[in-house]
Amino acid sequence: MPSRRKILRNAGAGLALTFGFVSGRESEALSAQEMGAGNSHGPLPPSIAALKSMRNQARPITTDERRARIEQARRLMTEQQIDALMLMGSTSLAYFTGIRWGGGERLFALILPASGEPFFVCPAFERDRAGEQIGMSPLAGSNDIRTWQEDESPYALVAAGLRDRGLSSGRLGMEETIHYVFSDGVAKAAPALNITSGTPVTAGCRMHKTDHEVELMRLAAQVTIAVYEAAWRALEPGMTQRQLRQLIDAAYGQTGFPGEASVNVGTYSALPHGSVQPQTIHEGEIVMIDDGCIVEGYGSDITRTFVLGKPTDKMRRVFDIVHSAQKAALDAARPGVEAQAVDAAARKVIADAGYGPDYKYFTHRLGHGMGMDGHEWPYLVRGDALKLEHNMTFSDEPGIYIRGEFGVRLEDDMHITEDGAELFTGQSKSLEEPFVKG
């Protein structure tokens, strides 16, 4: 399930920076042409130039791994009494098959039965492109690719494929990001079909990470921390939020992975997801950077909050409370513990320190599951009684947001181990020294 912060651009394409100091509004108005494509505005800052490519540390997911995922999906389908699963252009389609297909109004779908041969429904003019990707997937050799012309109904082909497999009155699980227009079209073409949620299958597979997936996520977190630290070391008072983002873009380009960051300064840091207003970084103000990168399809999501110069005593006190809350959540997280109990552990620290009750200052849940999407199942939030298991992964991101003043959030990516939990990167040390080796 995609988050609001879906990464849309490759950081490697943005190496050119505008390092000259201009006003926030002038900086926000800079065009791509003005930024240039060859770093014509000057050399990279030393901390960013020193970063090296880390791409050789990433091992791609193999076809055999995807084949094992399909078999696990089929086991879950049998347990859930789901006869087939319908996948369209989604992260889950890529998770199971490696096929990447954009959205749009034309139906391209994989129908995966709990047993028996899968089939595809594809626009006729896309047949060759689909065949190329299918040939590189764990479903290579699947010859049942049903094509439809622009004036024909793809839904009739879905219905016919299910009927050919004796499933015309079975239960078809819809992957959760499929738009209603498509599920409705299938329902009308196959009225005896029972359409149900496919989430028990997709989430049931994806929220349990393999050691390889954990390895990729750990690398993504380490890349992000290295990038943030390099940009922080190059940051100077008077820079705009756009210029800090450009520093981060350049740093990601050096590491070889796509990534991005949101930046919010001063009073805007009290808005958890920030503001579109142009902002300039001054000494003594809170700066909050958030987001992450993608390594072989797996993401990081990290927030660092810091001050250039000297923070106020109140800023330090709030930072210390949030730091303690993050640690309390980490200590509470382990296999067998309910997801909501981890949120409660962090929220108690913040409320006991005078920033309660409930969501008054800590305005959001403690964390979300992570993986190929920025936000995945399950969630560390009150009401989620699901018990944590080994190799689940989450954000651990408590915060205190004081409207009109500032906000502090500390976010690291958390892995549930066999007997506890770990952060992929070390906790931030202080507002003046936000980066430490974990």
N, C-alpha and C positions, 0 to 999 in steps of 0.2 A: 504494500500500500504506500504510494508515494507520499513524501512529506511536502510541505510548502516550499522546502528549500532544495528542490531537485536540481542537481548540478547539470547545467546546460552548456557549459563551454569548457574547452580544454585550456587549462592554465598555461600550457606550453605555447599557446598562440599569443599570449599577452606579455612577452618579455620586455617590450619597450615601455619605459616609464617617463612620466613627466615629473622630474624632481624639483624643478623651479617652484618657488612658493608663489601661489596665486590665491585669490580669494576663493572661498568655498563655492560660490555660485559660478565663478569663472571655471574652476576645476571641473565641476559637474557638467559643464557644457562642452568640455573637450570632446572632439570627435575621434573616431578611430583613426582617421587619416592624420590628425594632429599628434596622436600618440605614436604613430608610426609602426612599422613592422620590423625594424632592424635596430631598435634601441639607439636611435640617432640622437636622443636627448642626453646621452652621457653614459658612463660605465655603471654597471651594477654596484651597489654598495658592497663593501668587502664581506659583510656577514652573509649576504645572499650569493655573491660570487663564489664563496667558499663551499656552498652546498654542492654535492655530487649526485649524479643519477643513482637512484635506488631500484631501478626497474629489474635488475638482475636478481633481486632478492624475492621477487614475486613468482610463484609457481602457478600457472593457469590451472583451472579446474579441468579435469580430463573427461573424455567421453565415458569411460568406465564409471566415474563418479556420478555422472548424470544418469547413467543406466541404473545405478543402485538407487538413485532418488525416485526414478519411475517405479521401480519395484516396491519401494516403501509406500509410495502414493497408492499403489494398487492394494497393498495390505490394508492401508487405512480405509480405502474405499469399501473393501469387503467388510471391515469392522463397522463402518458407518452405514452399511447397506445402500451405498451409492453405486449405481451400475456403470456410470461413465462420468468423466470430468471434461468440461469444455474450457479450453484455454484460448485466449486471443492474444493480441499484441501487448504483453504485460511482462513485468519482472518474473512472474511465475513461469511463463512460457520459456524465458531465457534460463531460469533456474533448472528446469527439468530437461531442456533440449539444447540450450545454447542458441536457439533461433531468436533473432532480434527483429521485431516487426513493428513498425510504427502504427499508431492508431489511425482513425479516419472513419469514413462512413461505409467503406467497403468491408465486408466480412471476410477475414482470413482466420481460420480456426483450426485447432487440433482437437479432435475428440478422442480421448483416451479411455477405453473401456477398462473395467476392473479385470477382465480377462478377454483374450482375443486380440485381434489386430486393430491398431488405431487407424484413423483416417483423417485426412485434411480436406478442408473446403477452402478454395482459393479462387480469386478472380482469374479469369482465363489469361489475361495479358500478363499476369504475374507468375505464370506457371514455371517458367525457367528460373526465375529468381528464387522462388520457393523451393524448387527441386535442388538448387545449389546448396541452400542452407540445410535442407532435410538430409542431403547426402553427407553432410559433415556432423550430423547429430547422432545420438544413440538410436534414432529411429531410421537410420539409413537402411534402404531396402524396402521401406514401406511404400508400396506402389499404389495405394489407394488414395489418390489425390484427385478430388472431384472439383472440376472447374465450372464456373458460371460466367456467362456473358453479361454485359452491362444491363441488358433488358430482361434478365432472368432472375429468379429468386434463389439466393443462396440457402435460404432456410429450408426449402424443399430438399436440398441436397443433404443437409444435416439430418432431416427426418428420414430420408431414404437410407442413409448410412446406418442410422440406429436401427431401422426396420430390418435391414439386411443382417444385423447381428442379433436379432430377436429382442431388441430393447425398445420397441416403439411405445411400450407402456411402462418402461422402467423409470428409475430415478436418475436424472441428469444433474450433476453438481455444476453450478456456474461459478467460475472464479470471480472473486468479489469485485474486480475492477471492470468487469464487462458492463457496458452501458445497457440500460433498460431496453432500448430499441432493438438490440440484438436478442436478448433473452425473450422479449415479447414476440419477436419474429419467429423464433424457434417454437415457442408455445403455441402459436397460431398454426404453424405448419404441422405440428405433432400434438394434437389436442389430448391424446391419451397419456402423454408424457407427464411425469411428475418432476417439475423443476424445483431444485433445492439449492441451498448454499453449498459451495465447494470449499468454504473456508476450513472446515475440519480437516480437509486433506492438505490444502496448500499451507495453512498455518501449522498443521500437525507435522509436516515435513520441515518447513523452513525455520521454525523457532528453535529447533534442535540442531546446533551446528556440529559439523565434524571438526576434527583437529585441524584439517587443512583450512577450513573456513576461518577458524579462530586464528590461525597463523596469518592469513591475509588481512583480517581485521586488526590484528596487533600491528602489522606493518603499516597499515593505513593510519593508525593512531600515532605511531612513531614518526611517520612522514609529516603529519599535520603539526605535531609539536615542534619538530625541527624547523618547519616553515614559519610557524608563528614566532619562534624565538629569533630566527634570523631577521624577520621583519621588525620585531620589537627592538632589536639592537640597532637597526637602521633608522628608527623613527626619531623625529625631532619635533619639538613644539612648533606650532604654526602649520604643520601639514594638515591636509584635509582628510576626511574619512576616505574619499576616493583615492587619494595618494597612498594611504595605508593599504587599501585593497589592491592597488597596483603593485605595491611591494610584495604582498602575499602572492599575487598572480605570478610575479617574476620568480619568487622562491619555489612555487610549485613547478614552474617550468624547468628549473634547475634539477629538481628531483625526478622529473619524468612522468609525473602523475597528474591527472586533471583534478582541480579543486577550486574552491572559492571561499570567500568569507564575507559575512556581514559585519559592519563596524558601527558602533554607536557610542556617543561621547556625552559626558556630563548628564544633564537631566534626561536626555533621550535613553540613557542606559536603564532608566526606571521602567521602560517599556520592554517587556521580555523579548519581543521580536522587532523592536526598534522602530525607526521612523524613516520616511523618505526625505526628510529635510536635510539640506547640506549642513555639514558640521565641520568645525575646525578644532584641532586638538591643542589644548593649552596645558601648561604646567599646573599640577594640583587638581586636575579633573580626572574623573573615572573614564577609562576607555574599556569597552567590552568588544571582543572579537569572538565570532561563533561560526560554525559550519565545519567543513572537513574536505576530504578527498576520496577518490575511488581507486582501489587497487584490485585489478582483475574482477571487477564487478562488486566488490565489497567496500563499504564505506566506514568512515570515521565521523564523529560528531563531537567536537570539543569546543569548550568556551574558556577563555581566559579573560580575567578582569584585572586591570592594573592602573597605576597612576604614574605619569612622568613627573618626577620631582617628589614633593612631600605630600602625602595624603593627610586629611584631617583625622583627629582622634576618633570621630564618629565613623568615618570610612574604615579605619582599622578595626574598630569594634565589630562592625557589621561583617567585614571580611572574616574575622575570627569565628563568628557565629556560623557563617555559611560553611567555612572550612570544617568545623566540628560536626555540622549536620551531614556533610558529605562523608566524613569518616564514620559517623554513626550508621549511615545506610550501608556502607561497605562492610562494617562489622556485623550487621544484621543479616546480610544476604548470604544464603547458603542453600544447598539442596534440602527440600522438604519444607522450607519457609514459604508462607503465602506471599504473593507479590505485594499485597497491600501492607503487609507488616514492614516492608523495607521503606515504603513511603512514610509510614507512621513513625518509624525511628528517626528519620531526618526531620519530620515536621514537629516532633516533640521538642527537639533541641531548639528549633527556631522559636516555637511558641513559649517555651520556658524562659527564653532570653528576652521576652517582651515583644516579640514580633508575631503574635498570634491575634486571635485564634484562627485556626483553619487556613483559609486562603487569603487572609487580609493582606499580608505582605509577601508570603510565599504563595504566589498566585496560580501556580500550575502544579501538575503532578510531578513526582520526583523524577520519573524517567520512562523511557520507551524501549521496547525491543529494537534490535538493530541487526543489519545484515546487508542484503542487496538493496533494500530500500532504507532510506534514512529513518523511517519510523515503521517498525514491524511489531508483531505480536511477541510476547504479551506486554502488558503495561504495568509499571510500578505506580499504582494509584489505588486509593480507597475504593473498596468494592470488588477488586479483582482478587478472588480467592484462589486462583490457580497456584499450585505449588511449584517453586523453582526447581529446576533440574540442572545437572551437570551439562556444561557447554551451551547454556543459554547466555545471551549477551544483551546488555542494556546500556543506556546512558545513566549516569548518576549525576544529577544536575540540580541540586537545591539552589535557591536564590532568595534574596530579600530585595524588594523593589519599593522604594520610597518616592512616591510621585512628587514631582517638582524638585527633587534633590538628586538622587542617583540610585543605581541598582548594582548589586553584586551577584553574579552567578558563577559558580565553578562547575564545570562539566567535564567529566572524563568517561571513557568507555570501560564498562565493567563486565568481567567474565566470571560466570559461576563455575567454580572448580569442584573437585570431588568432595571437598569438605569445607568450603567457604567461598570466598570471592576475591578477585584481584582487579586492580586497575591496570589497563595496558600501559599507562603512562603515570609518572609520579604526580601526587597532588601538588598544586601550586603552593609556593611557600608563603608569599606575602604580596601585598599590592606593589611593593617596590621591586621584588624579585619573584616574578611569576613563574619562572621556569627552573625546575630542578630535575636532575636525572633520577628516574624511578628505578 
